[in-house]
Each structure stands twice: as structure tokens, then as C-alpha cells.
Amino acid sequence: MSKKIVQTAGKEQLGAFAPMFAHLNDDILFGEVWNEEAIDVKMKCIVTVVSLMASGITDTSLTYHLQNAKIHGVTKEEIAAIITHAAMYVGWPKGWAVFRLAKEVWNEESYEMTEKDKYQNTIFFPIGEPNDAFARYFVGQSYLAPISTEQVPIYNVTFEPGCRNNWHIHNAKSGGGQMLICVGGCGFYQEWGKDAIEMNPGDCINIPANVKHWHGAAPDSWFSHLAVEINGEDTGTEWLEAVSYEEYGKLERVHIK
């Protein structure tokens, strides 16, 4: 006899709001139907996945039942065959949708993704390669990805948590300066003698030429911004001292979502 299935999510999430629904979910559906012994749990998992697929349900409930199917012995080869077979009857687009979730559940490598890989999945622009050429001007690890090298130079600069660049100045006789557009995570921008500004996706900072400043990630967040170089006369970057740990340690995120 297989291990008895016990479910408490109904009572935990809906017990006070919808006690009857919670009872039917925990005590009847999972307490009795899932523990009925005419067919084994593996087969019930398969039937449930196909039923949800046929209904067009591809939210977290399907992910839960795909994970449950894997736990109860459904192999990668079996789930691929099950989804393919069902797609012939319930619809090809539904098959595509379910395969997207099944790949995540049965791909063991997905559980070994690095923090960098996980962060990359949250932003549109590539993280790029380690920013080795400018590493001496950064505290921590940064990455650089060229987005445009013609007309207007644009780079996606990514900072690991706690990483920031040194104080620096974009010198120019006329014009010049830089524009920063946050595309991921949370970071800070600060001009000399002024309070730091928190940057979140969509925020844009216009940096005038000849102004001392720094920018980088919050201590607990990755951070990416597009750096847009503004054309000017006699332009060049002057790198200065690092942002001290004391200065950086005083910064606080005030817009945590």
C-alpha cells in the first residue's frame, strides 16, 4: 500500500474564507479520491495532468501536478510521450504550453542554475561578459554587454549585489555626459555632495558632463542599467577613488517592493 496522501493547503489558504471549499479540497479530493486504491498514484498523476492540459490550465496548479507526477515515478520520456499523445486530441498549442512547464520540472539542470543565470532570466538585455578591462575601477564583479556600437554607443552594465564603480567624471569641453536607464534589479546613483538616488527598472538618470558621481548595485540585489554615451567635444572618463565601505554602508533602499 502506498503512502497516504495528505493535503492541508485548502485549510491553510482558504480555511477562514471558504471552509467548505477547503474541506472538499483537503478531505474529499486529496483525502479520499487521491487515496482510493483502484488505480495507483502514478496513474492518477497522469490523468490529472492530461485533464488540466485539456482544460487549458497552465498555471501553478499544473506545475504542482507535474512535480507530483515526477515524484511518483513519471519519467522525462514518459511525460514527453504523454503530452505528445494528449496534444493530438486536445490541441497542439496546449501541448506547447505544457511542454514549457514540463521542461522546467524534469530538467535537473534547472535546479542548479547560478544566481547570475536566474537573474538573466528576469531581464531582457544580455548580461554579457565579465567587465575585466575596467575591473580596477569597480568594487565587486561587473559585466558588460554591447548593445549598440554605432551611431550612439549603448552598453548594458550589470553589477552583482554590492558591486559599484569608483567615483568618476565624464569630462567634456562641450556636450558629453551619460544617460543611465535601469533595466533590472535595484541600484544607486550618487553625485558628489548629494544624496544617493535609488534606481529601479524604468528609472532614467541624466548625468551632466564634468560631474563627479558613482553608480552600482544595492547590497542585496543584482542591478543592470543601459549606459548611453552622449556625444561631445574632447570627451573622456576620469576614474577616481573607490566609494568607501562606510559611505556605501549608509545607503538604504526606500522603495522595496
C-alpha positions, -999 to +999 in steps of 0.1 A: +000+000+000+014+034-010+020+062+015-012+080+023-016+114+006-023+143+030-032+178+018-036+209+040-033+238+015-071+243+014-074+249+051-042+270+052-051+293+024-089+293+024-100+278+057-113+311+071-127+325+038-142+293+023-143+265+048-165+242+027-142+245-003-111+239+020-128+208+034-137+194-001-101+201-013-082+186+016-106+159+030-125+147-001-104+154-032-070+146-017-081+128+015-104+102-003-102+104-041-064+106-043-061+077-017-086+054-034-067+023-044-083+011-077-056+029-096-022+038-083-010+074-076+013+075-107-017+069-129-038+095-111-010+120-116-010+112-154-048+115-155-047+148-136-020+163-158-039+154-190-072+167-176-056+201-167-039+202-201-072+195-219-088+224-199-061+248-210-049+253-174-012+261-174-007+280-141+009+269-108-017+242-103-004+223-134+032+229-123+023+213-089+008+182-106+037+179-130+061+179-099+038+154-082+039+132-113+077+133-113+078+125-075+056+094-081+077+079-109+067+095-142+100+098-162+111+125-186+105+101-215+070+092-202+058+127-197+071+137-232+051+108-247+020+116-225+019+153-236+026+145-272-002+119-273-027+142-255-018+171-278-032+151-308-066+152-291-068+183-270-048+208-292-013+214-304-009+249-286-018+232-253+010+207-259+035+235-264+023+253-232+026+222-211+060+212-225+073+246-214+064+237-178+074+201-180+109+210-192+114+230-161+102+202-138+122+174-155+153+193-163+175+186-133+200+213-145+174+240-140+177+234-102+215+241-105+212+275-121+236+301-108+223+333-093+236+350-125+215+326-147+184+332-125+189+370-128+195+368-165+160+352-169+145+384-153+159+409-177+156+414-215+191+425-223+221+401-221+244+403-190+274+399-212+310+390-202+330+399-171+340+436-173+377+427-170+390+458-188+375+481-162+377+458-132+402+480-114+376+508-113+350+486-096+344+471-062+330+437-068+321+419-101+305+437-130+296+425-166+294+444-199+273+437-230+275+460-260+240+468-273+250+494-299+285+503-311+274+525-340+258+560-340+250+561-303+272+537-281+250+518-257+261+492-232+242+471-207+262+471-175+254+446-148+265+447-112+264+417-088+249+425-054+272+451-036+292+459-067+297+495-076+321+516-097+345+542-084+338+579-083+344+592-117+338+621-141+328+622-177+349+651-188+339+671-219+347+705-233+312+707-246+283+682-247+292+648-234+279+632-202+260+599-199+225+586-196+216+556-174+184+536-179+177+509-153+166+476-169+168+452-139+173+448-102+179+477-078+208+501-076+220+535-066+233+567-084+250+594-064+266+628-073+293+643-051+278+662-023+243+650-029+221+621-015+221+588-034+192+581-057+177+546-058+172+532-093+146+506-102+136+493-137+124+521-159+142+548-140+164+571-160+193+593-148+209+621-169+245+627-159+259+660-170+295+662-181+321+672-156+301+659-126+317+636-101+295+605-094+292+568-090+266+541-096+262+504-086+240+477-071+222+476-038+238+453-013+210+427-017+202+430-054+217+425-088+215+456-109+216+464-146+215+497-165+219+508-201+248+533-203+242+557-232+273+577-241+264+613-251+285+628-279+306+658-271+339+675-277+371+663-261+353+636-240+369+612-217+363+594-184+384+603-153+384+575-128+388+585-091+388+569-057+365+540-047+333+545-028+342+538+008+326+509+026+314+534+052+297+556+026+282+526+009+271+510+041+249+541+050+227+536+019+192+523+025+167+510+000+135+530+005+115+515-024+115+478-016+085+461-033 
